[in-house]
Amino acid sequence: MPNAVPTGGSAYMHALSEEFSKYNYIDPAIYQKADIKRGLRNSDGTGVMAGVSEVGSVRGYMVEDGERIPVEGHLIYRGIDVEDLIRGFITEERFGFEETIYLLLMGALPNQQQLEDFCTVLGELRTLPHMFSEDMIIRNPSRDIMNKLARSILTLYSYDEDPETRTIENELRLAMQLIARTPMIISHAYSAKRCYYDKDSLYLHRSMKDKGAAENILAAIRKDQSYTEEEARLLDLCLVLHAEHGGGNNSTFTCRVISSSYTDIYSSIAAAVGALKGPRHGGANVRCKQMMDVICAEVHDWKDDEEIKSVLERILNGELGDGSGLIYGMGHAIYTLSDPRAAILKRFARRLAVQKGMDDGLDLVESIERLTPEVFRQVKGNNRPMCANVDLYSGFVYMMLNIPEELFTPLFAAARMPGWCAHRMEEIYTTPGKIIRPAYKSMVPKREFIPLAERE
């Protein structure tokens, strides 16, 4: 090992990293040779079946004679197409997230009285424990709201009189409590971050028991607590579209893996939050917004397709953006011809975009969706179908709502909380009861132990 002063400083850590690299390398070709299902995906890109679920499903292709056939995307909640679910509450001019929570948790739509009672209980549960925000959030602010959310969820265990009893009754109480409190946690965490790291004013607003998640979020993150009905309904729509996405997505599968050990709900949900934070998962919406900032700065004429394509090519070649060569917001593991969430958001965002004078920005996003497949064909020779995913439009919607970038992924977490909780309950109460334990193939050769004095 190279000589270095063992102070824990950068020189020593660099030496350690070089030592690590000497002994830690696995040839990627081994995965194919040993038929390893890396990412728990088959060679054709389909997911390895790890379980059965009735909570939600994602449909983006058909398989015929072993070949994937692209189809229009569909997102299903408890057997109901999300398009039909949204059409129902939009037609009746009401909010839909709380109804969606009930559907995902219980497995069926509520009647009028059931929905009213459910919303009343969620409103009561939304209030955080006494001095929780002061002690947990303000005294220990974090630059990253997702990390603060995970820590807050784990800390709520200490405030709960019965966090371990695994009866359905208690598990439902815990789930509803987490779902109700998450919007306030992320809102207060953002206020603390803005105050202590951005040197702005600190203001904490109390939850409104008679309002749903969307209105509480908008009121909590704005100094004057003001918002329009149009804004609240659009955010409510975002929450509905992000509430569930099948058992195989990374954060939900994480929740199910952790839950299969029969640990408490706080540990399972905190792990799911950690998974969602990653830029390959929920954190992609932030990367997408940052990419849009680059495109807006580089493209002088937002109506010029050739100029837009030129910038997209530079991003794809790693010359612009974060250097990853990725066009965020385009392509999806399941959806091929269309992501229904993106299509719905695009449809409903237009009205508010016109009201706020941001319709040119929405036109630019649509141009990126339209031109990216052509750029991929030219640069990568890739002719596979490619559609915009929800991140391309959710980031734009959040910008229209004046929601700060730091809250993009936490909002995703607040929306996905009912899906996580529903899958956790399904894992605990309806599966055969085995802990999830896949296998890893060991590739290290047998070595002899060398006494310390004889090592170089």
matplotlib code that plots the C-alpha trace (Angstrom):
import matplotlib.pyplot as plt

x = [0.0, 1.4, 2.9, 0.6, 0.2, -2.8, -4.7, -7.9, -7.3, -7.6, -4.1, -4.8, -8.3, -6.9, -4.3, -7.1, -9.1, -6.2, -5.8, -9.5, -9.4, -6.6, -8.8, -12.3, -13.2, -15.7, -15.6, -19.0, -18.9, -19.3, -22.9, -23.9, -21.7, -23.2, -26.7, -26.9, -30.2, -28.5, -31.1, -33.5, -34.1, -34.1, -31.9, -34.9, -35.4, -38.4, -38.4, -37.8, -41.0, -40.4, -43.9, -47.7, -49.5, -53.0, -52.0, -51.0, -49.6, -47.7, -48.2, -46.0, -45.5, -46.8, -44.7, -45.5, -43.3, -40.6, -40.5, -41.5, -44.2, -44.5, -48.0, -49.5, -48.8, -51.4, -51.1, -53.5, -54.5, -56.3, -57.6, -58.8, -57.0, -55.6, -57.2, -60.6, -59.8, -58.7, -61.6, -64.0, -62.8, -62.0, -65.5, -66.9, -64.6, -63.0, -59.6, -58.5, -55.4, -57.2, -59.6, -56.6, -55.0, -58.1, -58.2, -54.6, -54.7, -58.1, -58.4, -61.7, -63.2, -64.8, -68.5, -69.3, -69.4, -66.3, -64.4, -65.6, -64.6, -61.3, -60.4, -61.4, -59.1, -56.2, -56.8, -56.5, -53.4, -51.6, -50.5, -47.0, -46.2, -45.7, -42.3, -41.4, -40.6, -38.7, -36.6, -36.2, -36.2, -35.2, -32.5, -31.0, -31.6, -30.4, -29.3, -31.2, -34.9, -35.0, -32.4, -34.3, -37.5, -35.9, -34.4, -37.8, -39.6, -37.2, -37.5, -41.4, -40.9, -39.8, -43.0, -45.3, -46.8, -47.2, -44.9, -44.4, -47.8, -48.5, -52.3, -54.1, -55.7, -52.4, -50.7, -53.4, -53.1, -49.4, -49.7, -52.3, -50.3, -47.2, -49.1, -50.8, -47.6, -45.2, -46.4, -45.8, -42.4, -41.1, -42.6, -41.1, -37.8, -37.7, -38.4, -35.5, -33.2, -34.1, -33.5, -30.2, -28.5, -30.1, -30.2, -33.8, -36.7, -38.0, -41.8, -43.6, -47.3, -49.6, -51.5, -55.1, -57.3, -60.1, -57.8, -56.0, -52.4, -52.1, -53.5, -51.5, -48.3, -48.8, -49.9, -47.0, -44.2, -45.5, -44.9, -48.5, -50.1, -51.9, -52.6, -55.2, -57.7, -56.1, -52.7, -54.0, -55.8, -52.8, -50.6, -53.3, -53.1, -49.4, -49.8, -52.3, -50.1, -47.1, -49.0, -48.2, -46.2, -46.2, -44.2, -41.0, -39.9, -36.8, -38.2, -41.4, -39.4, -37.0, -40.0, -41.2, -37.8, -37.4, -41.0, -40.5, -38.1, -41.1, -39.4, -41.5, -43.1, -40.9, -37.7, -39.3, -40.6, -37.3, -35.5, -37.9, -37.2, -33.5, -34.1, -36.3, -33.7, -31.3, -30.9, -31.7, -35.1, -37.0, -34.1, -34.2, -36.9, -34.2, -31.7, -34.4, -35.0, -31.3, -31.1, -33.9, -32.1, -29.1, -31.3, -33.1, -29.8, -28.3, -31.3, -31.8, -34.9, -37.2, -39.2, -36.1, -36.1, -32.5, -31.1, -32.9, -31.6, -28.1, -28.2, -29.7, -26.9, -24.3, -26.1, -26.2, -22.5, -21.7, -20.6, -23.4, -25.3, -23.9, -21.7, -23.7, -24.8, -28.4, -31.4, -33.4, -37.1, -36.9, -37.3, -38.5, -37.9, -41.5, -43.3, -42.5, -44.9, -46.2, -46.0, -49.7, -48.5, -46.6, -49.5, -52.0, -49.7, -49.1, -52.8, -53.7, -50.6, -51.5, -54.3, -52.1, -49.1, -51.2, -52.5, -48.9, -47.5, -45.3, -46.8, -43.6, -41.8, -44.3, -43.9, -40.1, -40.7, -43.0, -40.4, -37.8, -40.2, -40.8, -37.1, -35.2, -36.1, -34.8, -31.5, -31.1, -31.4, -28.9, -26.3, -26.7, -28.3, -31.1, -34.5, -36.3, -39.5, -38.9, -41.4, -41.2, -41.6, -43.3, -40.1, -40.1, -43.4, -43.6, -40.5, -42.1, -45.4, -43.5, -41.8, -45.2, -46.3, -43.2, -42.2, -38.4, -36.1, -35.2, -38.8, -39.2, -38.2, -39.7, -43.0, -42.6, -42.0, -45.2, -47.2, -45.7, -46.2, -49.7, -48.3, -45.4, -47.7, -50.2, -47.4, -46.0, -49.3, -49.7, -46.2, -47.0, -50.6, -51.1, -47.8, -46.5, -44.4, -40.8, -38.1, -36.9, -33.4, -32.0, -28.6, -25.3, -22.7, -19.3, -16.5, -13.5, -10.8, -9.7, -6.7, -4.5, -4.3, -0.9, 0.4, 0.7, 4.4, 4.8, 2.6, 4.2]
y = [0.0, 3.5, 5.4, 8.1, 10.0, 8.3, 11.5, 10.6, 13.4, 13.4, 12.0, 9.0, 8.4, 8.6, 5.9, 3.7, 4.2, 3.0, 0.0, -0.8, -0.6, -3.2, -5.9, -4.9, -5.4, -7.7, -8.1, -7.1, -10.0, -12.4, -11.3, -12.5, -15.6, -16.7, -15.6, -13.2, -11.3, -7.9, -5.4, -8.4, -8.1, -10.7, -10.3, -8.9, -6.1, -7.6, -7.8, -11.0, -12.1, -11.8, -11.8, -11.3, -8.0, -6.6, -3.0, -1.6, -2.6, -0.8, -1.9, -0.6, -3.6, -7.1, -10.3, -12.5, -15.5, -14.2, -10.8, -7.4, -5.6, -1.9, -0.7, 2.5, 2.8, 2.2, 2.7, 0.7, 1.3, -1.7, -2.7, 0.8, 2.7, 5.9, 7.7, 6.7, 7.5, 11.0, 11.5, 10.7, 13.3, 16.0, 15.7, 16.1, 19.1, 17.7, 16.7, 13.1, 12.2, 11.3, 9.1, 7.5, 6.8, 5.0, 3.0, 1.9, 1.0, -0.7, -2.2, -0.5, 2.9, 4.6, 5.7, 9.3, 8.7, 6.5, 9.2, 12.0, 9.9, 9.0, 12.6, 13.7, 11.1, 12.1, 15.7, 14.8, 12.8, 15.4, 17.4, 16.5, 15.5, 18.3, 20.1, 17.6, 20.3, 22.4, 19.5, 17.3, 19.6, 23.1, 22.1, 19.8, 21.3, 19.5, 20.7, 17.7, 17.3, 13.6, 12.8, 14.9, 13.0, 9.6, 10.7, 12.2, 9.0, 7.0, 9.5, 9.2, 5.7, 7.2, 9.3, 6.3, 4.4, 1.2, 1.1, -2.7, -4.4, -6.0, -6.2, -4.8, -2.2, -0.9, -1.1, 1.0, 3.6, 3.8, 4.0, 6.7, 8.7, 8.6, 9.5, 12.4, 13.7, 13.5, 16.8, 18.7, 17.2, 18.1, 21.6, 22.3, 20.7, 23.0, 26.1, 25.1, 24.5, 27.9, 29.7, 28.1, 27.4, 30.0, 32.8, 33.5, 34.0, 31.1, 30.5, 27.4, 27.1, 24.7, 22.0, 22.7, 19.8, 20.5, 20.6, 17.8, 17.2, 19.4, 22.5, 21.9, 21.6, 24.9, 26.8, 25.4, 26.4, 29.9, 32.8, 34.2, 30.7, 31.8, 29.6, 29.4, 26.6, 25.9, 25.4, 23.1, 20.9, 20.6, 19.6, 17.2, 15.6, 15.2, 13.5, 11.0, 10.2, 9.5, 7.5, 4.0, 2.3, -1.4, -3.6, -3.7, -0.1, 0.4, 2.1, 0.0, -3.2, -1.9, -1.4, -4.9, -6.5, -4.7, -5.5, -9.2, -9.3, -8.2, -5.0, -2.0, 0.3, 3.3, 1.3, 0.1, 3.4, 5.2, 2.7, 3.4, 7.1, 6.4, 4.5, 7.2, 9.8, 8.3, 10.1, 6.8, 6.8, 9.7, 12.0, 12.0, 14.8, 17.2, 16.2, 16.8, 20.3, 21.0, 19.7, 22.0, 25.0, 24.2, 23.8, 27.1, 28.8, 27.3, 27.5, 31.0, 30.4, 27.9, 27.4, 26.3, 22.5, 22.4, 24.5, 22.3, 19.1, 20.5, 21.1, 17.6, 16.1, 17.8, 16.6, 13.0, 13.2, 14.3, 17.8, 19.6, 19.1, 16.8, 14.9, 11.7, 11.6, 11.2, 13.1, 13.1, 12.7, 10.5, 6.7, 4.3, 0.7, -0.3, 2.3, 2.2, 4.2, 6.5, 7.1, 7.8, 10.0, 12.3, 12.4, 13.4, 16.0, 17.6, 17.7, 19.4, 21.7, 23.7, 25.8, 27.0, 27.5, 29.9, 31.7, 32.2, 33.1, 30.0, 28.3, 28.9, 26.8, 24.0, 24.2, 23.7, 20.7, 19.2, 19.8, 18.0, 15.0, 15.1, 15.5, 13.3, 10.0, 11.4, 12.6, 9.1, 7.6, 9.9, 9.8, 6.3, 4.4, 3.5, 2.9, 1.5, 3.4, 6.1, 8.2, 11.0, 9.9, 11.7, 13.5, 15.6, 17.2, 17.0, 19.3, 21.9, 21.7, 22.2, 25.3, 26.7, 26.2, 28.0, 24.9, 25.0, 22.4, 21.0, 19.8, 18.0, 14.6, 15.0, 15.7, 12.4, 10.7, 12.3, 11.1, 7.6, 7.1, 5.4, 3.1, 2.0, 1.5, -0.6, -2.8, -3.2, -4.4, -6.7, -8.1, -8.7, -10.0, -11.7, -13.3, -16.8, -15.1, -15.8, -13.2, -12.0, -13.3, -13.5, -15.0, -13.6, -15.7, -15.6, -15.0, -14.7, -17.4, -19.3, -17.7, -18.7, -16.7, -15.0, -14.2, -10.4, -10.4, -12.1, -9.6, -7.1]
z = [0.0, -0.9, 2.0, 3.3, 6.5, 8.3, 9.2, 7.4, 5.0, 1.2, 0.6, 2.8, 1.4, -2.2, -1.3, 0.2, -3.0, -5.1, -2.8, -3.1, -6.9, -7.0, -5.4, -6.4, -10.0, -11.7, -15.5, -16.8, -19.3, -16.4, -15.9, -19.4, -19.2, -15.9, -16.9, -14.0, -13.9, -13.1, -12.0, -11.6, -15.4, -18.1, -21.1, -23.1, -20.5, -18.9, -15.1, -13.2, -11.5, -7.7, -6.4, -7.0, -6.3, -6.5, -5.6, -9.0, -12.4, -15.2, -18.8, -21.5, -23.8, -24.7, -25.0, -28.0, -28.9, -26.5, -28.2, -26.6, -28.6, -27.8, -26.8, -25.4, -21.6, -18.9, -15.2, -13.1, -9.5, -7.9, -11.3, -12.2, -15.0, -13.6, -16.6, -15.4, -11.8, -12.7, -15.1, -12.2, -9.7, -12.4, -13.8, -10.3, -9.7, -6.5, -5.3, -5.9, -3.8, -0.6, -2.6, -4.2, -0.8, 0.3, -2.9, -2.7, 1.0, 1.2, -2.4, -3.3, -3.9, -0.9, -0.9, 0.0, 3.8, 3.8, 2.0, 4.3, 7.4, 5.9, 5.1, 8.6, 10.1, 7.8, 8.8, 12.5, 11.9, 9.9, 12.9, 13.9, 17.5, 20.0, 19.5, 16.7, 14.1, 16.7, 18.1, 15.1, 12.1, 13.2, 15.6, 13.0, 9.6, 6.5, 3.1, 1.6, 2.3, 1.5, 4.1, 6.6, 5.7, 6.2, 9.6, 10.6, 9.8, 11.9, 14.7, 14.7, 16.0, 19.3, 19.5, 18.8, 21.8, 19.7, 16.7, 16.6, 16.9, 13.6, 13.6, 10.5, 12.7, 14.1, 10.7, 9.1, 11.8, 11.3, 7.5, 7.6, 10.1, 7.9, 4.8, 6.6, 8.2, 5.3, 3.5, 6.8, 7.4, 4.0, 4.1, 7.5, 6.5, 3.5, 5.7, 8.0, 5.0, 3.5, 6.8, 7.9, 4.6, 2.3, 4.9, 4.3, 6.8, 8.9, 8.9, 10.0, 9.2, 11.0, 9.0, 8.0, 9.1, 6.7, 3.6, 1.7, 1.0, -2.0, -0.4, 2.8, 0.9, -1.1, 2.0, 4.1, 1.7, 0.9, 3.3, 2.8, 2.5, -0.6, -3.6, -6.3, -6.9, -10.2, -8.6, -5.9, -8.3, -10.6, -7.6, -6.5, -9.9, -9.6, -6.3, -7.8, -10.7, -8.5, -5.8, -7.1, -9.9, -9.3, -6.9, -9.1, -9.0, -6.9, -3.8, -3.6, -4.0, -1.3, 1.0, 0.3, 0.9, 4.2, 5.2, 4.5, 7.5, 9.6, 10.8, 11.8, 9.2, 10.1, 9.1, 5.9, 4.7, 5.6, 3.4, 0.5, 0.9, 0.6, -2.6, -4.1, -3.4, -6.0, -9.4, -11.1, -9.5, -8.0, -8.0, -11.8, -11.7, -10.3, -13.0, -15.6, -14.3, -14.3, -17.8, -18.8, -17.4, -19.6, -22.7, -22.0, -21.7, -24.8, -27.2, -28.3, -30.5, -28.7, -32.0, -34.0, -34.2, -35.6, -32.8, -30.2, -31.9, -31.9, -28.1, -27.5, -29.5, -27.4, -24.2, -25.6, -26.4, -22.9, -24.0, -22.1, -18.9, -16.2, -18.7, -18.3, -21.9, -20.6, -21.8, -18.6, -18.9, -22.0, -22.0, -19.4, -18.3, -18.9, -21.0, -24.8, -26.9, -24.1, -20.3, -19.3, -16.4, -18.8, -21.2, -18.5, -17.0, -20.4, -21.1, -17.8, -17.6, -20.7, -19.1, -16.1, -18.5, -20.5, -17.4, -16.1, -19.5, -19.6, -22.7, -24.6, -22.0, -22.3, -26.1, -25.6, -23.4, -26.1, -28.7, -26.6, -26.4, -30.1, -31.3, -28.8, -30.5, -33.8, -32.2, -30.7, -34.1, -35.6, -32.8, -31.3, -34.2, -31.8, -33.5, -30.5, -29.5, -26.9, -25.0, -22.5, -18.9, -16.1, -15.0, -18.2, -17.4, -13.6, -13.2, -15.5, -13.6, -10.3, -11.8, -12.8, -9.2, -7.9, -6.0, -5.3, -6.9, -3.4, -3.0, -6.3, -5.0, -1.6, -3.3, -5.1, -1.7, -0.2, -3.2, -3.2, 0.5, 0.1, -2.6, -0.3, 2.6, 0.5, -0.7, 2.8, 4.1, 1.1, 1.8, 5.5, 5.4, 2.0, 0.9, 2.0, 4.6, 3.4, 3.7, 0.3, -0.2, -3.8, -4.4, -5.6, -7.4, -5.8, -8.3, -5.9, -6.2, -3.2, -1.4, 1.4, 4.7, 5.0, 8.5, 9.2, 9.5, 6.0, 4.1, 1.8]

ax = plt.figure().add_subplot(projection="3d")
ax.plot(x, y, z, "-o")
ax.set_aspect("equal")
plt.show()
